[in-house]
Amino acid sequence: MELYNSIIEQAVKLGGAAAPKRYAYDPAKAWPDSGEFELVMLRDAAYELGGGNHSAVNFTCVTTSPKLIDRDEIVVYGPDLNELRGDSDYIRITLLRVGDIESDDENDTEQAFRAIQDMDFVKYHVFPKGYMIRTSSESSREQVRISKEAVRDGVSFERIGADFIRQYKKNIYILNVRMIFITAPDADYSGAKKLAKNVKDITLSLTKILEGMPTDCGSCQLKPICDEVEGMKELHFGKEKHTTE
């Protein structure tokens, strides 16, 4: 699954000029998870990520390439959660490496693609204590309200990222996870919004292809994406071949 590779290559350049902080994944460091949505009232909040008019972007990309993702890690660009003193712009990017999903059996391949489509829904099942996440799938926007108590208790992107990774790795297809958190003032937030839209367009196109689409490129609404994304056209026609055989 290489459809998102070019986006991954661009995504790792969004964080600004300063070198990022990198943390190897340690499940023992994962921030406590409430297991259900926890309301953080404004009066109990220390600050918000992406609150008000601040940027708040999130997206997920999948690849099979070990060259792009070869380990489980958390990467932080900009101030960490204990360093912020007020609301901040925010980007969260999840990069997933999965096993080889190629198969001669159409049913096996389609099942793997369906599983990949479902991977992003993990974000709706992560509930870090004192870390209220509000996500919009339509706008690829994610705001986070962090409680004063969580800040006092030592919440950090390393620990939040470990909670996310712990949840993602419950999926049998996922081999490695890289969580990227960005709060750097010089990060490319407008570029992140554009990449998030590209991810959404690719995922929507993949869904439509799996549902069965015509191969008349002149009339197909997916043509701009097929032309731009390497591998999409081959997937489109490969699916059509299986359907007609």
Disulfide bonds with the S-S distance in Angstrom:
none
